[in-house]
Amino acid sequence: MNQKGFTLIEALVALVILSTALVPLFYFFNQTVNAAFIISSDLTGANLAQEGIEVIRNMRDTNWHNSLAFDTNITAGTFRIQWDSTTLLPSAGNPVLKINNGLYNYSSGTDSIFSRSIVITKIGSIELKIVSQVSWPVRGGTKTIQVEEHLFDWK
């Protein structure tokens, strides 16, 4: 007998073999995309936390440049700041940062998933403890990255 084409059983076997190979591949791609999103969020959160420290350091250095005390207008408390802040903004419930043309701020753009707070503690007459904390929602809770820096009046 001269058969042409596949029988139904052969087609089902081929389908099972193909799906056995493709399902793990799709799972792997899905996990890779999820991992990339998590890594991207972690990196952005860490950079926003470090940016908080850098803005306060810039305020201290600007005070020195203007021949002022290192902690002029840098008081103890909880604040919010953005990349171009020259003064501390009172923390009003820790709102989410907005993103506008790649810059995170509080005034314009679309809401991001990140919120940042800056806690300043005066340790002594020549030392400030700065804690920059960034939080964002993740599946099953909230992720937080915290950076701490001590700024001194060493000049």
N, C-alpha and C positions, 0 to 999 in steps of 0.2 A: 504494500500500500504506500502511495506517495503522498505524504502529508505536507501541507504548506501552512505556515502561520503557527501561532501559539494556541495551545489549548487553554481553557479557563484555569486549570490547576497550575500550569506553567506560569501564566500571567500573575496569579495570586502569589506564587512563590517568589517571583521576581519583585513584586510589590513589597512583600515582607522584607526581603533582603535589602531593597532600596530604602525603605523606611527605617530599618534597623541602623543603617549607616547615616541617614540624614537627621534623625531625631537628636542624637548626641551632638552632632555638628551645630544644629540650631540652638541647642542648650548652651553650648560653648560660646557661640556668638552673643547670645543674650547675656551671659555672665560677663563677657568681655566688655560689652557696652555699659552694664551696670557698674563694673569696677572702674571704668574710665570716668563715669559721672561722679562716683564717690571720690576718686583721686582729684578730679577737677575741683570739687567743692571743698575738699580738705586743703588744697593748695590756695584757693581763693580765701578761705577763712584764715589760714595762717598769715597770708600776706596782708589782709585787712587788720589783723591783730598787731602785726609789726608796724603797719602804717600808723596806728594809733599812738604807739610809742614814739615814732619818728616825728609826728606832728607836735607832741609835747616837747621833745628834745629841740625842735626848731624854735618853739616859743621861748625856751630857756636861752638858746643861743642868740635869738633876736634881742632878748633883754640885755645880754652882755654887750652885743653890738651897739645898742642904744645907751650904754653906760648906766643901766638900771640893775637893781638887785636881781639875781638869777631867778627868783621865784615871784617876780612882780606879775600880778594877775594870774598866777598859777596857785589856786587855793585847794585846800583839802575838800574832798567830796566826790560825788559820782556825776560824770558828765558824758556828753556825746560830742564828737568832733567829726569833721570830714577832712579830706585831703588838703583843703585850702584854708582851714580854720586859723585865725589869728587870736581868737579868744575862746574860752571854754563856754559851751552851750549847756544850760541845765538839762539834766536827764529827765525827759518827759515820758516816762513809761517805756523807755528803750524801744523806739520805733524801728521798723526795718529800714535799711538803707535803700535808696533808689539808685538805679544805674542809668547813666546818661552818657552816651558816646564813650563807654568804657570807664567812666569815672563814677565812683560811688559817692553819693551825697544825700542830703535830707530834703532838698528843695525841688528837684525836677528829675524827670525820667520815669521809668517803670519800676515798680517795687521789685526788689530782689528778695532772696530768701534769708539774707544775712542781717543780723542786728549786732551793734557794737556798743559797749559801754566802757568808759575809762574811769577807774577809781584812783584817786590821788590821795596819798597819805603823807603827811609831813613827819618824818622820822626824827629830825632835829633841825637845828638852824641852818645846816648846810646839806641836808639830804631830803630828797623826795622819792617815795616809792610809787611807781606808776604800774598799774595793772590794767592791761587792755584785754578785754574778753569779747570774743565773737561767738555768736550762737546761730544755729540754723536748724530747721526741722529735717529729720531723717525718718525713714520708715521705722516706726515703733518708738519714737521719742525725739530727743533734741541732742545735737552734737555741739560741743563747746570746745573752743581752743582759747587758752589763756596764756598771755605773755607778760612777764614781769621784768621791770627794769628799775634800777636805782640811779637817779640823777643827782649829781653833786655840784656844789659851788666850788669847783676846783680852780677857777680862774683867779 
